């Protein structure tokens, strides 16, 4: 005669199965200090030392937006007043447009329109008094190509050994 027996390792059933996480690429924010050198031409013609902070947000498609705050100092002693610049950045991971305002320590305001890329920048300035200038330079910020990637999918939970049915 055969007796049918069933064994249960516990009275609780298997743990609930959690749905997999929805993993989507987001954006990659970065805020960094930088230093640089600009060669200015025109009314602001000199070699400038540049110190500042830059913020960028790169989305999964490589689009960049952000801003830059920088201080510019005459390194050649040409009596060009130091100035501070605040610009917005919008474009692609390889090159982005930059536009904003600057103010010389002598009280002279000016507009800025240019471009910024991986380790370089260029553009022009137009003073509210009609003076014009340009610049080309290099900076230590680096690359905007830190595009975010989707996180790895969540692994399914392993069943508890005590929740497995025992077969005989």
Residue frames relative to the residue before (quaternion, step in Angstrom):
aa qw qx qy qz dx dy dz
X 1.0000 0.0000 0.0000 0.0000 0.00 0.00 0.00
X 0.2589 -0.7732 0.5672 0.1155 3.49 -1.01 0.91
X 0.1814 -0.7639 0.6109 0.1012 3.49 -0.88 0.93
X 0.2861 -0.7494 0.5726 0.1691 3.53 -0.80 0.97
X 0.0061 0.7921 -0.6095 0.0327 3.51 -0.76 1.05
X 0.1518 -0.7531 0.6335 0.0920 3.52 -1.16 0.66
X 0.1794 -0.7816 0.5885 0.1027 3.50 -0.94 0.84
X 0.1288 -0.7640 0.6288 0.0665 3.54 -1.04 0.81
X 0.3767 -0.7438 0.5099 0.2119 3.53 -0.80 1.04
X 0.7888 -0.0294 0.0268 0.6134 3.56 1.19 -0.22
X 0.5267 -0.6518 0.4393 0.3237 3.51 -1.17 0.28
X 0.6091 0.5479 -0.3591 0.4470 3.57 1.23 -0.29
X 0.4733 -0.6689 0.5001 0.2802 3.56 -1.09 0.73
X 0.7136 -0.4182 0.3075 0.4704 3.56 -1.24 -0.06
X 0.5913 -0.5721 0.4154 0.3879 3.59 -1.16 0.52
X 0.5702 -0.5955 0.4205 0.3787 3.59 -1.08 0.57
X 0.4092 -0.6904 0.5413 0.2509 3.54 -1.10 0.72
X 0.2722 -0.7622 0.5660 0.1567 3.56 -0.74 1.07
X 0.5051 -0.6415 0.4656 0.3415 3.58 -0.98 0.71
X 0.5682 -0.5987 0.4216 0.3754 3.59 -1.07 0.59
X 0.5445 -0.6178 0.4608 0.3309 3.51 -1.15 0.67
X 0.3785 -0.6839 0.5705 0.2523 3.53 -1.10 0.68
X 0.0747 -0.8202 0.5671 -0.0105 3.54 -0.38 1.26
X 0.0719 0.7900 -0.6032 0.0831 3.55 -0.52 1.17
X 0.5140 -0.6208 0.4701 0.3598 3.57 -1.06 0.58
X 0.2303 -0.7753 0.5756 0.1208 3.55 -1.01 0.79
X 0.6106 -0.5030 0.4069 0.4566 3.54 -0.74 -1.02
X 0.3355 -0.7352 0.5602 0.1817 3.52 -1.25 0.46
X 0.1409 -0.8006 0.5807 0.0434 3.58 -0.46 1.22
X 0.0371 0.7841 -0.6189 0.0279 3.55 -1.10 0.72
X 0.0250 -0.7556 0.6544 0.0116 3.55 -1.05 0.83
X 0.0849 0.8202 -0.5519 0.1247 3.56 -0.60 1.17
X 0.4481 -0.6244 0.5631 0.3036 3.52 -1.30 0.46
X 0.0225 -0.7976 0.6024 0.0210 3.58 -1.13 0.55
X 0.1835 -0.7210 0.6498 0.1557 3.54 -1.38 0.27
X 0.0325 0.8183 -0.5729 0.0337 3.55 -1.17 0.48
X 0.2938 -0.6976 0.6182 0.2118 3.49 -1.45 0.01
X 0.0719 -0.7759 0.6262 0.0278 3.57 -0.96 0.93
X 0.2274 -0.7140 0.6391 0.1736 3.55 -1.13 0.71
X 0.1749 -0.8128 0.5523 0.0608 3.54 -0.51 1.23
X 0.1285 -0.7665 0.6237 0.0837 3.56 -1.18 0.65
X 0.7155 0.4210 -0.3142 0.4605 3.58 -1.18 0.41
X 0.8410 -0.1847 0.1296 0.4917 3.56 -1.11 -0.69
X 0.7369 0.3236 -0.2117 0.5545 3.60 1.17 -0.40
X 0.2412 0.8274 -0.4769 0.1727 3.60 1.11 0.67
X 0.4302 0.6450 -0.5393 0.3288 3.55 -0.47 1.26
X 0.4944 -0.5636 0.5320 0.3935 3.54 -1.31 -0.08
X 0.1434 -0.8135 0.5620 0.0430 3.57 -0.64 1.16
X 0.2770 -0.6736 0.6538 0.2053 3.48 -1.22 0.66
X 0.1261 -0.8061 0.5776 0.0266 3.57 -0.89 0.95
X 0.0004 0.7603 -0.6492 0.0230 3.56 -1.01 0.93
X 0.2447 0.8017 -0.5189 0.1679 3.59 -0.82 0.87
X 0.3900 -0.6549 0.5860 0.2750 3.47 -1.43 -0.28
X 0.1012 -0.7865 0.6086 0.0295 3.55 -1.02 0.85
X 0.1293 -0.7592 0.6339 0.0715 3.55 -1.09 0.81
X 0.0413 0.7964 -0.6023 0.0360 3.58 -0.90 0.90
X 0.1477 -0.7354 0.6560 0.0838 3.49 -1.29 0.63
X 0.0753 -0.7931 0.6045 0.0044 3.57 -0.64 1.16
X 0.2404 -0.7743 0.5645 0.1551 3.59 -0.72 1.01
X 0.7416 -0.4383 0.2803 0.4235 3.56 -1.31 0.16
X 0.6721 0.4865 -0.2973 0.4724 3.59 1.16 -0.46
X 0.5674 -0.6198 0.3710 0.3954 3.60 1.27 -0.06
X 0.4592 0.6661 -0.4641 0.3608 3.59 1.23 0.24
X 0.2051 -0.7924 0.5708 0.0647 3.55 -0.95 0.99
X 0.0900 0.7399 -0.6664 0.0213 3.52 -1.18 0.72
X 0.2625 0.7681 -0.5512 0.1930 3.55 -1.12 0.59
X 0.3345 -0.7281 0.5567 0.2193 3.52 -1.20 -0.57
X 0.1815 -0.7731 0.6004 0.0948 3.51 -1.30 0.37
X 0.0983 -0.7474 0.6559 0.0383 3.55 -1.07 0.90
X 0.0986 0.8279 -0.5401 0.1148 3.58 -0.61 1.11
X 0.2887 -0.7022 0.6282 0.1701 3.52 -1.34 0.56
X 0.1369 -0.7973 0.5870 0.0312 3.57 -0.93 0.99
X 0.0800 -0.8140 0.5749 -0.0206 3.57 -0.82 1.10
X 0.4597 -0.6618 0.5278 0.2687 3.58 -1.01 0.89
X 0.1915 -0.8089 0.5492 0.0863 3.59 -0.66 1.10
X 0.6901 0.4892 -0.2790 0.4545 3.61 1.23 -0.25
X 0.4796 -0.7031 0.4207 0.3141 3.61 1.24 0.07
X 0.3736 0.7484 -0.4684 0.2846 3.59 1.04 0.73
X 0.5101 -0.6866 0.3884 0.3428 3.59 1.20 0.45
X 0.3852 0.6628 -0.5317 0.3600 3.57 0.99 0.86
X 0.4542 -0.7185 0.4582 0.2598 3.55 -0.65 1.16
X 0.5215 -0.5918 0.4978 0.3605 3.58 -1.06 0.66
X 0.0848 -0.8030 0.5873 0.0555 3.57 -1.16 0.46
X 0.3044 -0.7070 0.6087 0.1922 3.51 -1.33 0.38
X 0.1070 -0.8014 0.5881 0.0198 3.57 -1.02 0.89
X 0.0816 -0.7588 0.6452 0.0354 3.53 -1.12 0.82
X 0.0566 0.8186 -0.5642 0.0913 3.56 -0.56 1.18
X 0.3530 -0.6838 0.5934 0.2359 3.50 -1.31 0.45
X 0.2307 -0.7673 0.5893 0.1032 3.56 -1.15 0.71
X 0.1280 0.7765 -0.6060 0.1163 3.58 -0.91 0.94
X 0.4640 0.6807 -0.4753 0.3088 3.58 -0.77 0.98
X 0.6897 -0.4436 0.3880 0.4206 3.51 -1.15 -0.81
X 0.6827 -0.5121 0.3335 0.4006 3.58 -1.25 0.33
X 0.6725 0.4885 -0.3049 0.4649 3.62 1.14 -0.48
X 0.7819 -0.0917 0.0810 0.6113 3.58 1.02 -0.79
X 0.0868 -0.7911 0.6053 0.0158 3.54 -1.03 0.87
X 0.4753 -0.6424 0.5180 0.3053 3.53 -1.19 0.57
X 0.1343 -0.7806 0.6085 0.0488 3.53 -1.18 0.61
X 0.0893 0.7866 -0.6049 0.0854 3.58 -0.84 0.97
X 0.2620 0.7744 -0.5470 0.1803 3.56 -1.03 0.72
X 0.5149 -0.6153 0.5089 0.3119 3.49 -1.34 -0.46
X 0.1297 -0.7698 0.6199 0.0801 3.51 -1.26 0.56
X 0.1319 -0.7699 0.6192 0.0808 3.53 -1.26 0.42
X 0.3292 -0.7390 0.5590 0.1817 3.54 -0.75 1.13
X 0.5673 -0.5990 0.4382 0.3569 3.57 -1.14 0.56
X 0.6101 0.5173 -0.3556 0.4834 3.59 1.29 -0.11
X 0.6082 -0.5945 0.3283 0.4109 3.60 1.32 0.16
X 0.5188 0.6511 -0.4095 0.3731 3.61 1.25 0.09
X 0.1968 -0.7821 0.5781 0.1239 3.64 -0.57 1.08
X 0.0145 0.7942 -0.6072 0.0165 3.58 -1.17 0.58
X 0.4099 -0.6811 0.5517 0.2523 3.54 -1.30 0.47
X 0.2126 -0.7674 0.5976 0.0939 3.55 -1.24 0.60
X 0.0683 0.7608 -0.6433 0.0522 3.56 -1.02 0.86
X 0.2792 0.7754 -0.5213 0.2215 3.57 -0.65 1.05
X 0.4327 -0.6580 0.5417 0.2941 3.49 -1.29 -0.53
X 0.1219 -0.7693 0.6237 0.0656 3.52 -1.26 0.54
X 0.0174 -0.8006 0.5983 -0.0279 3.52 -0.97 0.92
X 0.7546 -0.3626 0.2886 0.4645 3.50 -1.32 -0.36
X 0.8493 -0.0699 -0.0510 0.5208 3.56 -0.26 1.39
X 0.7547 0.3181 -0.2330 0.5244 3.66 1.12 0.24
X 0.0227 -0.7698 0.6366 0.0400 3.55 -1.32 0.33
X 0.0144 -0.7798 0.6257 -0.0124 3.56 -1.23 0.51
X 0.2700 0.7831 -0.5398 0.1500 3.56 -1.17 0.34
X 0.4093 -0.6904 0.5393 0.2550 3.47 -1.35 -0.32
X 0.2375 -0.7392 0.6117 0.1517 3.52 -1.30 0.42
X 0.0816 -0.7685 0.6334 0.0399 3.54 -1.13 0.70
X 0.3074 -0.7788 0.5255 0.1513 3.53 -0.48 1.25
X 0.5617 -0.5980 0.4521 0.3499 3.55 -1.15 0.59
X 0.6470 0.4908 -0.3120 0.4932 3.57 1.31 -0.26
X 0.6373 -0.5553 0.3158 0.4311 3.62 1.28 0.15
X 0.5041 0.6405 -0.4365 0.3810 3.61 1.22 -0.12
X 0.1215 -0.7967 0.5902 0.0467 3.59 -1.07 0.73
X 0.0507 0.7888 -0.6105 0.0495 3.52 -1.18 0.60
X 0.2192 -0.7589 0.5941 0.1521 3.51 -1.32 0.07
X 0.1088 -0.7888 0.6006 0.0725 3.55 -1.28 0.15
X 0.0420 -0.7289 0.6808 0.0582 3.49 -1.36 0.44
X 0.1234 0.8332 -0.5255 0.1198 3.57 -0.85 0.84
X 0.3525 -0.6926 0.5865 0.2282 3.46 -1.42 -0.06
X 0.0850 -0.8010 0.5921 0.0246 3.57 -1.16 0.61
X 0.5436 -0.6582 0.4368 0.2837 3.54 -1.25 0.45
X 0.4045 0.7509 -0.4713 0.2246 3.63 1.20 -0.11
X 0.4157 -0.7175 0.4772 0.2911 3.59 0.85 -0.78
X 0.7441 -0.4326 0.3194 0.3963 3.51 -1.16 -0.68
X 0.4048 -0.6923 0.5505 0.2320 3.52 -1.24 0.67
X 0.5276 0.7028 -0.3785 0.2907 3.61 1.19 0.03
X 0.4004 0.7082 -0.4911 0.3115 3.59 1.09 0.51
X 0.0087 0.8231 -0.5659 0.0460 3.56 0.61 1.16
X 0.4582 -0.6711 0.4990 0.3012 3.58 -0.97 0.76
X 0.2098 -0.7470 0.6127 0.1502 3.53 -1.23 0.46
X 0.5877 -0.5666 0.4343 0.3807 3.53 -1.20 0.48
X 0.4716 -0.6554 0.4969 0.3179 3.58 -0.95 0.77
X 0.6146 -0.5427 0.4125 0.3970 3.56 -1.21 0.47
X 0.5476 -0.6147 0.4347 0.3651 3.61 -1.02 0.69
X 0.5522 -0.6134 0.4543 0.3354 3.53 -1.13 0.69
X 0.4378 -0.6868 0.5167 0.2636 3.57 -1.00 0.86
X 0.5071 -0.6315 0.4690 0.3522 3.60 -1.01 0.67
X 0.5379 -0.6311 0.4352 0.3507 3.58 -1.03 0.69
X 0.4341 -0.6687 0.5378 0.2743 3.55 -1.14 0.72
X 0.4556 -0.6766 0.4881 0.3105 3.61 -0.90 0.81
X 0.5290 -0.6143 0.4850 0.3280 3.52 -1.16 0.65
X 0.5431 -0.6331 0.4287 0.3472 3.62 -0.91 0.81
X 0.6692 0.4998 -0.3150 0.4508 3.58 1.02 -0.69
X 0.6590 0.5105 -0.3195 0.4506 3.61 1.19 -0.28
X 0.5310 0.6182 -0.4244 0.3946 3.59 1.22 -0.04
X 0.4605 -0.6734 0.4877 0.3107 3.62 -0.92 0.77
X 0.3449 -0.7158 0.5720 0.2036 3.55 -1.04 0.73
X 0.1382 -0.7941 0.5892 0.0559 3.50 -0.78 1.06
X 0.1387 -0.7947 0.5881 0.0586 3.51 -1.02 0.80
